[in-house]
Amino acid sequence: MLRPSSLSVACAAAVLVGAPHAFAQDDDLALTGSVRLRLEEIEGQARAGFDRDDGLFNVRTQLMAEYRSGAFRAGAELFDSRAYGADPGTPISTNEVNAMELVQVYVAGDIEEPLGKGSKLSLMAGRFTLNLGSRRLVAADDYRNTTNGYTGLRADLAAPGGVKAVFIYTLPQQRRPDDADGVRNKRVRFDHEGFDLVLWGGIVGKADAIGPAMAEFSYFHLGERDEPGRPTRDRSLDTFGGRIMSEPETGRFDYEVEAFYQTGSVSASLAPGAARQSVAASFLHVDAGYSFGGSWKPRLSLEFDRASGDRRGGRQGRFDTLFGMRRADLAPAGLYNALARTNIVTPGIRLEATPDKRWDWFATYRALWLASRTDAFSSTGVRDASGRSGSFAGHQVEGRVRYWILPSRLRFEFDGLLLARGRFLRDAPNAPAGRWTHYTSFNLTASF
């Protein structure tokens, strides 16, 4: 079996062989980067086991270089993610810290008209980030202080008639170090990629499939196994999905419907030789909106998300969102990080606007329930195995404002959230004390 480093070399060679005409036309080297500073605070932490009130200062630096020569390109990107001000009760992990990591080191090439006129094939190999489809299963998280990286192969195919497809075979990068001491001291260690964690699959979509709406179908397989000293749930998950979406347009209604069904098996615990459990889990997202005219370009939408939770009966019912983002649909990560795409039922309403090119904002309200009252609520870790604490988790109000102080160079962002905890988050046996959660973050991003 190939070692991860050998896999990257083999993938790179495959792209170069597949694009023999790549070294042509104009050469170009682009250097870009950014530094993001974030100060975040929380009062009344809703997650179990952490400080009630907390603050954290995050710094994320990105440096990107990409060389292009005709149809060929090669790139590398360094991420340096650090956090300061954590104490023993701060929920800090590799979500916040990953120092000096080459998340991207890749080669790529384009092949024109492999399936005839109007078609194009793009191949990429090495280390890279991914944002696929709705980003609910495979994404490079942007709000979080660290991102997701993947090592392997990617192929994008554009065919006549508006058909597009993307296929991947990757070893997701597992951020290191992941022990408490290594994270808190921001130690530098190369992230691990190996055949103990494999993600492969793809998406096929077609524009104007149902009137003006786009339709797509997706499938991803995640395979996981133990490594020495690192027990896992040995996940073997198959996730099937479909999405229909019409893009927002001024003076028109738009909508999006996406559903996933997840099957496979997992170990019942981290213990060696633990019994296997079959998986039957699901997720549904629906939203419908209307974009108004005028200089502010406001859009009002109704949203609904449901992700299954675990129930009694021997089967695993807790939906696993794999490497999906959460910020665009649910709530900020960081110190809050209470909502994820698992064991949650949440209808909501959103108002967003872009008054001009320099600033934009949105405000949302969500009501929160558990899909299964005997499982932990979303990503809070709060649980009542008896189910006697009910299923209502609370009301969440959130807003964001972004403003370009210097267009394309310096941007300010404010995020604020208020959670009024419902009966479950007040009465469950391990629920943190208090009725309210307040979260704020102030961000300043300089780009070059």
N, C-alpha and C positions, 0 to 999 in steps of 0.2 A: 504494500500500500504506500502511496506517495506521502511524504512528509509535507506539511503546509508550505514550507519554503519551496519545495520542489513543485508543488501544485501551481504556485504563482508563476514560476519560470515556464512550466509547460503550457499554462494558459496564455502567457505572453507570446510564446512561440507560435501557438495556434493562430492568434490574431495576425501576426506578421506573415505567416504562410498564406492565410486566407485573404490578404489584401496586398497582392504583389505590386499593384500600381500605386501604393500609398505615398511613396516618396516623390511628390511632384508638386507643381504649382508654388504658391507663396508660402514662405516660412514665417512663423510668428511665435514669439515667446511672450506670454502674458503673466504678469506677477500681480497678485491681489492679496488683500489681507484685511483683517478687522480685529478690533479689541472691544469686548463688551464688559462693562462694569455693572454689577447688579448688587443693590442693597435690598434685602428682603427681611420682613419681620412677620411674626405670627403671634397672636394672642388667643389662647383657648384652643390649643392643638386638638384636632379631632381624632388623630391616629393614636392607637394604644401604645403605651410603653415609652413615650418621649416627653421632653420638657413641655410644660403647659404653655409658657411664653418663651420665644426664641428669636434670634436674629442671626443672619449670615451674610457675609460679603463674598460674592463670587466674581472671578475674573476668567474670561475665556478669550484666548488669543488664537487666531487662525491665520496661517500663511499658506498661500496656494500658488503653485507655478504650473503652467500648462504650455507645452510646445506643440505647435501645429505645423504640419508640412503636407499640403494637399489634403488627402483623405486620411492621413495618419495623425494621431495625436498621442502625447504621453504627458502624464501629470503626476504631481505629488502634493499632498496637503498635510500640514502639521497642525494638530490641535494641542493646545496646552490649557487644560481646565483645572482651576484651583479654587479652593474655598477657605475662608478665614473666619475665625471667631466661633468655631464649634466647641462645645463642651461635651462631656460624656453623655448627656441626654439629648444631644442634637441628632436628628435623623439624617446623618451624612453617610454617603456611600459612593460607589462608582458612578452614580447618577450625577454627582457633583464634582468628582475629582478623577482626572485621568491626565497625568502630567506628561508633556513632551511625547506625544504619540503620532506616528505617521499613519493616520487613519486611511489616507489614500496614497497609493503608489501603483499606477496603472498604465497600460498601453491600450490603444483603441484604434479601430480603422473602419472605414465605410466602404461598402461595395455597392456600386450603382447598378440598378436594374437586374438583380439576380433572378427575378421571376418575370422579367419582361419590362416593358416601358411603364414608368410610373412607380416602380418598386425600388426599395432600398434596404440594405442590410447593414446594421452597425454592430460591431463586436467589441467587447471590452473584457480585459483580463487583468487580474492583480488584486489589489486592495482598493475598494471604492465605497461610496455611500449610495444608498438606494432610496428613492421615493416612488413607490409603485401604486398606480390606481388612486384610490381614495386615501392612501397612506394609513388606513386603519389596521393593516396587518404588517406591512413592511415599510419602514420610514427611517429617515435620518432626523431624529428629534431636534427641533431648533430652540424651543423655549428652555428645555433642560440644559444644564451647564455642560454636559457631555453629549456626544452623539453616538449613533449606532454605525458601526462599520462592518463590511462583509468582504470576504476574500474568495475569489473564484472566477466564474465566467458569467457574462451577461450578453444576451443577443436581443436586439430590437429589430423588428421587421415591419416595414410599411409596405402595404400591398395596394393595388388599384381598388377603387371603390370605397375608400375610407376605412379599410381594415388595417388595424395595427395590433401587434403582438409583442410581448416581452417575455423572455425565458431566462431563468437564472439557475445556477448550481453554485452554492456558496457555503463557506464555513464562517458563520457569524463570529466576529471578533469578541472575545470575552475579556473585558477590561481587567487589567492587572496593575498593581496589586489590588486585591479585593478584601484583605483583612483590615480590621479596624485601625491598627497601628500604621499600616502602609498608607491607608487613605488619609488619615488625619495628619500624617507627616508629609503627604504629597510626594511619596517616593516615586522614582522613575523606573518603570519596568515595562518591557515590550508586551503588548497585549497578546493573549493566547488565541490561536485558531487551530482547530484540529478536527478530526473525524468523530470526536466525542460529541460534536454539535454540528448538525448539517441542516441546511434549509435549501429546498429546491422547489421549482414550480414555475408558474407564469400566469399571464393575463392575456386574453384575446378580446378585442373590442372593435366596435364598428360605429362610425359617426352616422347620424341620421338613420338609425336603425328603426326607430318608431317615430315617424314624423321628424321633428328636429332633434329628438332625444338620442343620446348615445347609449349603447348597451354594451356590457362587457361581462365576461365570465372568467373566474379565477380559480386556481387550485394551488395550494402550497402544502408541502410535506415537511414536518420538523422531526428530526431524529436526534435523540439525546441518549447518552450513556455515561456511566460513572468513569472518572479518572482516579488514579491512586490519591487518596486523601480528599477527594472531592465527590461526595455522594450526591446524586440527583434523583429526581422523580422518574428518570428513564422515559421521558415523554416520547411517544410515537404518535404524532397527530396528523391527521389529514383534514384540511380545511377547504371546503368547497364554497364558492360565493358567486353572486350575481349582482349587478348594479345597473340601474337605469337612471339617467340624469339629463336634464335640460339646463343649459347655461343661463344665468341671470341676464336679462335684457331690459333696458328702460321701457316702462309701460307694459310689461308682460309678467305673467305668472311663470315661475320656474319650480322645479321639484327635483328631489333625489330620493331613490329607494335603494338600499343595499342590504343584503342578507347573507349570513354565513351559517353553514352547518359544519360542526366539527365532530369527528369520530376518531377512533384509534384506541390507545391504551396508555396507562401510566401506572407507576408503582404506588401502592397505597401509602407508603412512607419512604423516608430516606434510608431506612434500615436495610442492610444487605439481605437479599432473599425475600424481601417484602412481596406480598401477593400483588398480582396485577389486577387493575380495574379497567373495565371497558369505559370508553368516553362517549357521551352523547350530550353535546352542548350547542348553543346557538346564539346568534346576535342579529339584531335588526336595527337599522337606522332609517328614519323617514324625515324628510323636511320639505316644506312647501313655502315659497316666498313670493313677494311682489316687489319689483323695483320701481320706485317713483321717479318722475322727472324732476327737474330743478337743479340748481348748482350744487346742492349737497349730495345728490344721488343716493337718497336713503333707500334701504331695503329692509322690509319687515318680514320675518319668517317664523313659522311654527315648527318645532323640532320634537322628535321622539326617539329615544334610544332604549333598547332593552337587551341586556346580556344575561344569560342564564347563570344560576348559581348551583351549588352542590345540594343534593337532597338525599334523604335516607333511601336505602335500597341497594347499595353496593356499586352502582355506576357513578362515575365522575361526571358531574353536570356543570362544573365551573368553567365558563368560557375563557380560553387563553387567547389574548390578543397578539401573541407572538412578539413582534418588534414594532407594533403600531404606535403612532403618536396619540396623544390624548388632548393636547391643548386646544386644537381647532374645534373639537366637539364638546368637551366636558369642562375642563378647568385647568389652571396652571399646575405644573409639577412643583419642583423646589420644596420649600418647607411645608407647603400645603399638601399636595400630592394625595388627596383623599379620594379622588374619583378616578376610576379606571374602567375599562370596558369589560367588567366582570361583576356578576351578581348585583345588577342595578336595573331599575326601571325609572326613567326620567323624561317626562314631557317638559318642554320649555318654549320660551318665546325670545326672539333676538331682534334687536334693532341696530343696524350698522349704517355708517355714512362716511363718505369721502368728500369733505367740503372743497378741497383743492389738492394739488399735487404734494403739498407739504405735510398735511395731517389727515388722520383718519381715526375713527373711534367705533366702538361697539358697546352695547349693554345687553345682558341676558338675565333671565330669571328661569330657574329650574326648581321643580318639586322632585323630591328624591324618595324612592322606595327600594326595598330589597326584592329581588326576584325570588329568593328563597330565604325565609326568615330564620332558618337554622344554620345558615352559612355566614361567614364574615361579610360585612357590608363592603363591597367594592374593594378598595385598597387600604381601608382604615385598620384592618386587623381586629376590629370590634365585632364580637360574636356572642350570640346566645344560643347554645346548642339545643336548648329546650324549646325555643321559638316563642317563649312567653313575653318577650319584649316588643312584640309586634313587628311590623314591616315598614313603618314610616320613619325615614331618616332625617327629613328636614326640608328647609327652603334655602336655596342658594341664589344670591344676587352677585353679579360680577360685571366689571367694566374694564375697558382698556382704552388708553389714548396714546397715539404715537404722533410725533412731530419732528420734521426734518429741520434742525437748527441751521445746518448747512446742507443744502440739497445734495444727496448722494454721498455725503461725507460724514455728517454727524447727526445722529437721530436720538431723540429722547423718547422713552416709553414709560408709562405708568400703568400698573395693574393693581386693581383693588377687588377684594372679594369679602362678602359677608355670608356666613352660614348660620342660620337659626336652626339649632339641632332639634330634631323631632324626638318622639318617644324612644325609638330604638337607640339613638346615639346618646340619650340621657340615662336610660334604664338598663341597658345590657350589662352583664356582670363586670366586664373589663372596660366599660366606656369611661373615658377621661371625664373628670368633674367639669361642670359648667354647661351653660345653655347656648353660648355664642362662640363663633370662631371668626376672627378678623385676620385677613392676610393682605399685605401690601408689598409691592416691589417697585423700585425705581431703577431704571436701566438707561445707560448711556453707551451707544455704540459708535465707534469711530471706524470708518472704512477708507481704504485706499486702493 
